[in-house]
């Protein structure tokens, strides 16, 4: 997740150094998201065939190699290609880790383990935006990728050492009951009325939520006069808001239910995104980013829960398809946001994302209320 968001605060500096437009620089984010989404279609079958731990180890090493290329990129084209290589590796890490936990952690400890994994990925959003801004303002943006190279390299070595300690276990044999075709499964899932609603919602969420968020740091830098370090740090509060929701999720789920979390979470996110878009003073951006993140993760966690139940007999395929829609939506959102910023201005682009997210939350809340009917169709 750090690798995914680390370019957000760099975009103005990348545009300046490489003489490119914001739209062109935003390809470091959008192409990462496209690759991440498409790669989901291969990792489920690959993990089953080769072994999930083996795939995670190799993918982490690939991220380290891609980060080296990013650090030494002589031009924007090479940097985008390096980011594609990082995305190819990063796409395996979270979904394969969740699957590995499901295979190896007893059920009574699984929810706690997955909660820690979710906390780590949410903190990655914080770290990516913060590190990207701080390094760009101080030592230079290339040093941010040098840090990523070292981190991925160390983790790959630790994974390999643990894999060797396990005796290099082979993948579980593929039985005749294993679904024959990933594409056929994904198509069957997409054809169901309820799962189709979930996947369309995920695509729009990726575009209006994660995608539009890529310009938040640039907006604060240009419109509020904050440095790139400060802009990245303030934008990182979005992830801390998500951590806050995770800590309060049990009580909120009991009080609001899925319909309330979807509707009011998206509303909170949209309302405070509007504050960020139009505030004339920088300090209001602090609570705006924090509370927008809190509301967004109320909605996003509800989306994840429903995605996990789209196809209980093919959960791996369902989650991969969900992730593919989410990150393809993000790539569309990043490209759209960067393009529209030059025409409308960043404040109006953030406003557009806020309105779409609010409407999406209420629409999906209504869908949840009709879920039993849609599942039965």
Order of alpha helices (4+ residues) and beta strands (2+ residues): alpha-alpha-alpha-alpha-alpha-alpha-alpha-alpha-alpha-alpha-alpha-alpha-alpha-alpha-alpha-alpha-alpha
